[in-house]
C-alpha cells in the first residue's frame, strides 16, 4: 500500500495512459472509473494486481499484490475483499 501525490492532475484513465509500463493488451483485467482503476496481468506464473483510488485532495492511494498463479482461487477472495473495502477518499 502506498500514497503518492497526483502532481500531474491525472484521472485514472490518463494515469494509466501515461504510466503503464506494458501495453494494455497485456492486461488480463482492467476496470477504469472516474475515481479508480484496477488492473491485473499474469507473467511468468505470477499474478500482478494493482488498484489506485484518486482522491479530491490530489493524492493517489494504491495497493499492489503479487501472488502465484497456481494460488489464484485462494487469492481471489482476498483481492475482492480488499478492493471492496477501499473507497476513494474525499479531502
C-alpha positions in Angstrom: 0.0 0.0 0.0 1.2 3.5 -0.8 0.1 7.0 -1.4 1.6 9.4 -3.9 0.8 13.0 -4.9 -1.1 13.5 -8.1 1.1 16.4 -9.3 0.0 16.0 -12.9 -3.6 16.1 -12.0 -4.2 12.7 -13.7 -7.5 10.9 -13.8 -7.4 7.1 -13.5 -7.6 6.8 -17.3 -4.8 9.4 -18.0 -2.6 7.9 -15.3 -2.7 4.5 -16.9 -2.1 6.1 -20.4 0.9 8.0 -19.1 2.4 5.5 -16.7 1.6 1.9 -17.6 4.9 0.2 -18.4 3.3 -2.5 -20.6 0.8 -2.4 -23.4 -2.8 -2.5 -22.3 -3.2 -5.6 -24.5 -1.0 -7.4 -21.9 -3.6 -6.8 -19.2 -5.9 -9.7 -18.3 -8.3 -7.4 -16.3 -8.9 -3.7 -16.5 -11.5 -1.6 -14.8 -11.3 2.2 -15.0 -13.9 4.6 -13.5 -13.7 8.3 -12.8 -12.4 7.6 -9.2 -10.2 4.5 -9.5 -8.6 1.9 -11.7 -7.9 -1.8 -11.1 -5.6 -3.8 -13.4 -4.2 -7.3 -13.4 -1.9 -9.4 -15.6 -0.2 -12.8 -15.5 3.5 -13.1 -16.2 5.9 -16.0 -15.6 3.4 -17.8 -13.3 2.7 -14.7 -11.1 -0.5 -12.6 -11.0 0.1 -8.9 -10.6 -2.9 -6.9 -9.3 -3.0 -3.1 -8.8 -5.7 -0.7 -7.7 -5.4 3.0 -7.3 -8.1 5.4 -5.9 -7.9 9.0 -6.8 -9.0 11.5 -4.1 -10.1 15.1 -4.2 -7.0 16.2 -2.3 -4.7 15.4 -5.2 -3.5 12.1 -3.8 -3.5 8.6 -5.3 -4.0 5.8 -2.8 -2.9 2.4 -4.2 -2.2 -1.2 -3.3 -0.4 -3.8 -5.3 -0.4 -7.6 -4.8 1.7 -10.3 -6.4 0.9 -13.9 -5.9 1.4 -17.3 -7.6 -1.0 -18.0 -10.5 -1.5 -21.5 -9.1 -3.0 -20.0 -5.9 -5.4 -17.8 -7.8 -8.5 -19.3 -6.3 -7.3 -18.7 -2.8 -6.2 -15.2 -3.5 -9.3 -14.1 -5.5 -11.3 -13.7 -2.2 -8.5 -11.7 -0.7 -8.3 -9.3 -3.6 -12.0 -8.9 -3.8 -12.3 -8.2 -0.1 -9.5 -5.6 -0.1 -10.9 -3.9 -3.3 -14.4 -3.7 -1.9 -13.2 -2.3 1.4 -11.3 0.6 -0.2 -13.2 3.7 -1.2 -11.9 6.9 -2.9 -11.1 9.5 -0.2 -12.7 12.9 -0.3 -10.4 15.6 1.0 
